[in-house]
């Protein structure tokens, strides 16, 4: 069985790309023949080379989804260029004798379309709500659903993702939670620091809630009676939103208490120095940050929406606040910081839950079962 896994992003800051890399490596370690297709050049390439995973690049343009502002003629041109890319991928599938094509997210379609036209089984990963989390929608919904409904199998990364898409798509949808390499984030025997360190990390875009976090931090600082420090980290994808965040900090002269610390190179080290991690996303399809932070034995405070609500059991392995409710968020922050020790069991439970549930091994095993069922159906 030879598998082509098609990425929709080639950059390692993307959680979807990291999941693809871990799946490809895990399958390779189980002696599966894996080839990766990238939509453009990116920093995932050295990692693929490091793991000895072959890959090809066929440029795919963003003509599948759109935000509110788009130029119709531009999308038509990109669709035409992607039709050329589909032909290139079909040649690749034939030359490499691919048995199954696995598309890594809903935000790309070229490899899926190529496989469908060749009657190759297609596994299509669903990692996003789209409108609710990424503020995007299909450019041509009728065209997109028509193509998607010719896929063989869909994989949803959480129950909320399943709940949205299972009623829309015709092919069966199966839930397989993403896996995280435990050793890359696991922090043992963690004790509170003299200053309670609170962190939010992830791509800096409105949907991740950095501005909400900053406003909550500024309000919490007025009520907290122990030393604490707030920071946020991640790749700046929306410069104007980042400036709005920084202006909020400067407005209240909180530069020393609320700090942007840049992009993250060593997440485990950052988690080891953090006590509390906030997940303030409007809606998470899975919540890799939530799982990573649990593995780092941090107390996670998350919004009660999407997969964050699925992962966090309030006051058992983390804390939930009402999404968008700044007062509820501040109350949870205030209690967690002022009474940090009382949540020791909560942190330990969170780490144990993440270790037992969200491993790469579990993820690879479940995906491999899907492949084998499809392969066995194809071969009679």
NUKOLZA-779598 format. One line per field, with one value per residue (C-alpha): residue number from 1; residue in three letters; chain; x, y, z. Coordinates in steps of 0.1 Angstrom, whole numbers. Layout:
BEGIN
seq = [NUM:...]
type = [ALA:...]
mol = [A:...]
px = [X:...]
py = [Y:...]
pz = [Z:...]
This chain:
BEGIN
seq = [1:2:3:4:5:6:7:8:9:10:11:12:13:14:15:16:17:18:19:20:21:22:23:24:25:26:27:28:29:30:31:32:33:34:35:36:37:38:39:40:41:42:43:44:45:46:47:48:49:50:51:52:53:54:55:56:57:58:59:60:61:62:63:64:65:66:67:68:69:70:71:72:73:74:75:76:77:78:79:80:81:82:83:84:85:86:87:88:89:90:91:92:93:94:95:96:97:98:99:100:101:102:103:104:105:106:107:108:109:110:111:112:113:114:115:116:117:118:119:120:121:122:123:124:125:126:127:128:129:130:131:132:133:134:135:136:137:138:139:140:141:142:143:144:145:146:147:148:149:150:151:152:153:154:155:156:157:158:159:160:161:162:163:164:165:166:167:168:169:170:171:172:173:174:175:176:177:178:179:180:181:182:183:184:185:186:187:188:189:190:191:192:193:194:195:196:197:198:199:200:201:202:203:204:205:206:207:208:209:210:211:212:213:214:215:216:217:218:219:220:221:222:223:224:225:226:227:228:229:230:231:232:233:234:235:236:237:238:239:240:241:242:243:244:245:246:247:248:249:250:251:252:253:254:255:256:257:258:259:260:261:262:263:264:265:266:267:268:269:270:271:272:273:274:275:276:277:278:279:280:281:282:283:284:285:286:287:288:289:290:291:292:293:294:295:296:297:298:299:300:301:302:303:304:305:306:307:308:309:310:311:312:313:314:315:316:317:318:319:320:321:322:323:324:325:326:327:328:329:330:331:332:333:334:335:336:337:338:339:340:341:342:343:344:345:346:347:348:349:350:351:352:353:354:355:356:357:358:359:360:361:362:363:364:365:366:367:368:369:370:371:372:373:374:375:376:377:378:379:380]
type = [UNK:UNK:UNK:UNK:UNK:UNK:UNK:UNK:UNK:UNK:UNK:UNK:UNK:UNK:UNK:UNK:UNK:UNK:UNK:UNK:UNK:UNK:UNK:UNK:UNK:UNK:UNK:UNK:UNK:UNK:UNK:UNK:UNK:UNK:UNK:UNK:UNK:UNK:UNK:UNK:UNK:UNK:UNK:UNK:UNK:UNK:UNK:UNK:UNK:UNK:UNK:UNK:UNK:UNK:UNK:UNK:UNK:UNK:UNK:UNK:UNK:UNK:UNK:UNK:UNK:UNK:UNK:UNK:UNK:UNK:UNK:UNK:UNK:UNK:UNK:UNK:UNK:UNK:UNK:UNK:UNK:UNK:UNK:UNK:UNK:UNK:UNK:UNK:UNK:UNK:UNK:UNK:UNK:UNK:UNK:UNK:UNK:UNK:UNK:UNK:UNK:UNK:UNK:UNK:UNK:UNK:UNK:UNK:UNK:UNK:UNK:UNK:UNK:UNK:UNK:UNK:UNK:UNK:UNK:UNK:UNK:UNK:UNK:UNK:UNK:UNK:UNK:UNK:UNK:UNK:UNK:UNK:UNK:UNK:UNK:UNK:UNK:UNK:UNK:UNK:UNK:UNK:UNK:UNK:UNK:UNK:UNK:UNK:UNK:UNK:UNK:UNK:UNK:UNK:UNK:UNK:UNK:UNK:UNK:UNK:UNK:UNK:UNK:UNK:UNK:UNK:UNK:UNK:UNK:UNK:UNK:UNK:UNK:UNK:UNK:UNK:UNK:UNK:UNK:UNK:UNK:UNK:UNK:UNK:UNK:UNK:UNK:UNK:UNK:UNK:UNK:UNK:UNK:UNK:UNK:UNK:UNK:UNK:UNK:UNK:UNK:UNK:UNK:UNK:UNK:UNK:UNK:UNK:UNK:UNK:UNK:UNK:UNK:UNK:UNK:UNK:UNK:UNK:UNK:UNK:UNK:UNK:UNK:UNK:UNK:UNK:UNK:UNK:UNK:UNK:UNK:UNK:UNK:UNK:UNK:UNK:UNK:UNK:UNK:UNK:UNK:UNK:UNK:UNK:UNK:UNK:UNK:UNK:UNK:UNK:UNK:UNK:UNK:UNK:UNK:UNK:UNK:UNK:UNK:UNK:UNK:UNK:UNK:UNK:UNK:UNK:UNK:UNK:UNK:UNK:UNK:UNK:UNK:UNK:UNK:UNK:UNK:UNK:UNK:UNK:UNK:UNK:UNK:UNK:UNK:UNK:UNK:UNK:UNK:UNK:UNK:UNK:UNK:UNK:UNK:UNK:UNK:UNK:UNK:UNK:UNK:UNK:UNK:UNK:UNK:UNK:UNK:UNK:UNK:UNK:UNK:UNK:UNK:UNK:UNK:UNK:UNK:UNK:UNK:UNK:UNK:UNK:UNK:UNK:UNK:UNK:UNK:UNK:UNK:UNK:UNK:UNK:UNK:UNK:UNK:UNK:UNK:UNK:UNK:UNK:UNK:UNK:UNK:UNK:UNK:UNK:UNK:UNK:UNK:UNK:UNK:UNK:UNK:UNK:UNK:UNK:UNK:UNK:UNK:UNK:UNK:UNK:UNK:UNK:UNK:UNK:UNK:UNK:UNK:UNK:UNK:UNK:UNK:UNK:UNK:UNK:UNK:UNK:UNK:UNK]
mol = [A:A:A:A:A:A:A:A:A:A:A:A:A:A:A:A:A:A:A:A:A:A:A:A:A:A:A:A:A:A:A:A:A:A:A:A:A:A:A:A:A:A:A:A:A:A:A:A:A:A:A:A:A:A:A:A:A:A:A:A:A:A:A:A:A:A:A:A:A:A:A:A:A:A:A:A:A:A:A:A:A:A:A:A:A:A:A:A:A:A:A:A:A:A:A:A:A:A:A:A:A:A:A:A:A:A:A:A:A:A:A:A:A:A:A:A:A:A:A:A:A:A:A:A:A:A:A:A:A:A:A:A:A:A:A:A:A:A:A:A:A:A:A:A:A:A:A:A:A:A:A:A:A:A:A:A:A:A:A:A:A:A:A:A:A:A:A:A:A:A:A:A:A:A:A:A:A:A:A:A:A:A:A:A:A:A:A:A:A:A:A:A:A:A:A:A:A:A:A:A:A:A:A:A:A:A:A:A:A:A:A:A:A:A:A:A:A:A:A:A:A:A:A:A:A:A:A:A:A:A:A:A:A:A:A:A:A:A:A:A:A:A:A:A:A:A:A:A:A:A:A:A:A:A:A:A:A:A:A:A:A:A:A:A:A:A:A:A:A:A:A:A:A:A:A:A:A:A:A:A:A:A:A:A:A:A:A:A:A:A:A:A:A:A:A:A:A:A:A:A:A:A:A:A:A:A:A:A:A:A:A:A:A:A:A:A:A:A:A:A:A:A:A:A:A:A:A:A:A:A:A:A:A:A:A:A:A:A:A:A:A:A:A:A:A:A:A:A:A:A:A:A:A:A:A:A:A:A:A:A:A:A:A:A:A:A:A:A:A:A:A:A:A:A:A:A:A:A:A:A]
px = [0:14:0:2:-5:-13:-5:-25:3:41:50:58:39:7:-7:-21:14:29:2:9:46:40:15:39:68:46:34:69:80:54:69:43:53:45:50:41:28:34:15:46:81:83:102:86:110:141:120:107:143:154:129:138:103:101:81:70:59:30:19:-17:-34:-60:-91:-112:-121:-125:-130:-155:-132:-122:-118:-139:-117:-86:-103:-112:-76:-64:-90:-76:-40:-52:-67:-32:-19:-46:-31:4:-8:-26:7:24:-2:3:41:43:16:-3:-31:-46:-46:-50:-58:-47:-74:-104:-85:-70:-84:-61:-48:-83:-97:-68:-74:-112:-107:-85:-109:-82:-96:-95:-93:-101:-91:-115:-96:-117:-152:-142:-167:-167:-129:-111:-137:-136:-162:-160:-157:-182:-200:-219:-188:-168:-195:-200:-163:-160:-190:-171:-144:-142:-138:-136:-117:-128:-103:-129:-166:-176:-160:-179:-212:-209:-198:-214:-248:-234:-211:-223:-193:-188:-171:-150:-135:-98:-82:-49:-18:10:45:44:81:83:61:60:73:76:75:65:63:49:73:76:60:30:36:6:9:-11:6:-4:-8:-16:-49:-83:-97:-71:-82:-50:-68:-94:-66:-47:-79:-85:-49:-51:-83:-70:-38:-60:-74:-45:-25:4:33:24:35:15:29:18:38:35:39:23:0:-22:0:-29:-44:-10:-7:-41:-30:2:-18:-40:-10:5:-28:-27:11:13:44:62:33:20:46:49:78:80:78:84:114:112:77:86:110:84:58:83:86:48:22:-11:-19:-49:-67:-89:-98:-133:-136:-110:-113:-91:-69:-33:-22:-46:-30:6:0:-16:15:36:16:2:-32:-52:-80:-100:-132:-162:-166:-155:-130:-117:-149:-144:-109:-112:-134:-141:-123:-112:-84:-86:-109:-135:-149:-178:-164:-165:-174:-145:-158:-160:-125:-111:-127:-112:-78:-80:-88:-62:-34:-43:-50:-27:-18:-55:-54:-24:-46:-63:-29:-19:-52:-48:-13:-24:-54:-33:-7:-33:-55:-37:-6:9:8:-30:-35:-13:-29:-64:-55:-38:-69:-89:-63:-64:-101:-101:-73:-91:-123:-105:-88:-119]
py = [0:34:66:101:127:161:191:223:244:240:260:244:272:255:229:210:208:195:169:158:155:134:112:107:98:75:57:54:40:13:4:21:36:74:102:138:164:201:230:252:255:258:250:216:204:200:180:157:152:146:117:103:110:117:147:166:201:210:246:250:284:295:293:270:293:330:356:384:405:388:395:372:374:366:334:323:326:306:279:276:273:247:227:225:214:187:172:173:155:129:122:119:95:72:74:66:39:55:34:60:98:116:153:169:196:212:242:225:203:197:163:152:162:144:112:113:117:86:66:64:62:96:101:138:152:179:201:233:246:273:301:297:295:308:333:317:300:280:303:282:261:240:231:223:201:183:174:166:143:121:114:79:88:118:121:147:157:163:157:193:191:158:174:202:182:147:161:180:153:121:99:85:107:91:109:105:129:145:131:151:138:135:137:170:188:166:184:163:173:209:234:269:297:326:348:331:331:332:325:325:312:306:324:361:365:377:342:332:359:377:410:394:379:412:430:402:404:442:439:409:428:453:424:400:401:379:386:375:382:378:371:360:344:333:342:375:368:399:429:454:431:427:465:467:443:463:496:481:473:508:525:512:514:476:469:454:432:421:412:399:375:367:334:302:280:257:252:227:252:279:256:246:283:288:281:289:288:305:293:323:312:319:283:255:226:205:226:214:242:228:194:206:228:199:178:207:204:239:248:255:281:278:291:268:264:239:212:231:222:186:183:204:190:221:220:184:189:226:256:268:303:316:325:362:370:391:392:354:350:375:357:324:341:358:326:305:330:339:303:284:256:244:234:210:180:197:201:165:152:173:159:123:127:141:114:86:101:124:105:102:64:64:87:67:34:47:63:31:11:34:29:-9:-11:10:-11:-43:-30:-20:-54:-74]
pz = [0:-11:4:-9:19:4:26:24:40:39:70:104:123:111:134:104:89:121:124:88:95:126:108:79:102:123:92:79:112:107:73:53:19:23:-2:7:-17:-8:-23:-23:-8:30:62:65:37:60:84:57:46:81:85:50:36:-1:-12:-43:-48:-71:-66:-55:-56:-30:-52:-30:-1:4:31:26:4:-29:-65:-87:-118:-96:-83:-118:-129:-99:-105:-141:-128:-103:-131:-146:-112:-110:-143:-128:-97:-118:-136:-102:-88:-118:-119:-81:-82:-54:-37:-14:-14:19:18:51:55:38:27:-3:-31:-60:-48:-39:-73:-91:-71:-76:-114:-113:-91:-64:-28:-11:27:34:68:83:107:105:109:83:90:128:133:102:91:56:33:1:-29:-48:-22:-47:-67:-35:-19:-52:-53:-16:-18:-41:-15:0:37:59:92:117:144:171:180:173:138:133:144:119:88:92:82:52:36:20:26:61:87:114:145:150:174:164:181:197:204:241:247:229:255:286:318:350:387:380:409:409:403:427:400:384:346:323:286:254:223:187:154:159:142:156:158:184:208:218:222:245:265:268:280:305:317:322:342:363:372:392:414:418:450:441:417:381:345:313:279:245:217:181:144:134:106:109:114:120:146:163:164:180:207:214:215:241:263:258:265:301:306:310:290:320:330:296:270:234:234:196:177:196:188:219:231:258:274:273:289:316:326:324:351:333:296:282:251:240:205:193:182:180:157:179:202:198:222:248:246:245:275:295:287:300:333:330:342:310:310:278:261:264:226:199:208:238:256:245:259:291:319:340:373:367:342:334:336:312:309:288:254:248:285:298:333:336:321:346:375:364:359:393:411:393:400:436:445:421:445:448:411:414:410:380:363:370:357:326:319:325:302:274:277:275:248:224:213:178:183:188:158:134:145:139:105:94:102:79:51:55:54:22:6:15:-1:-32:-35:-29]
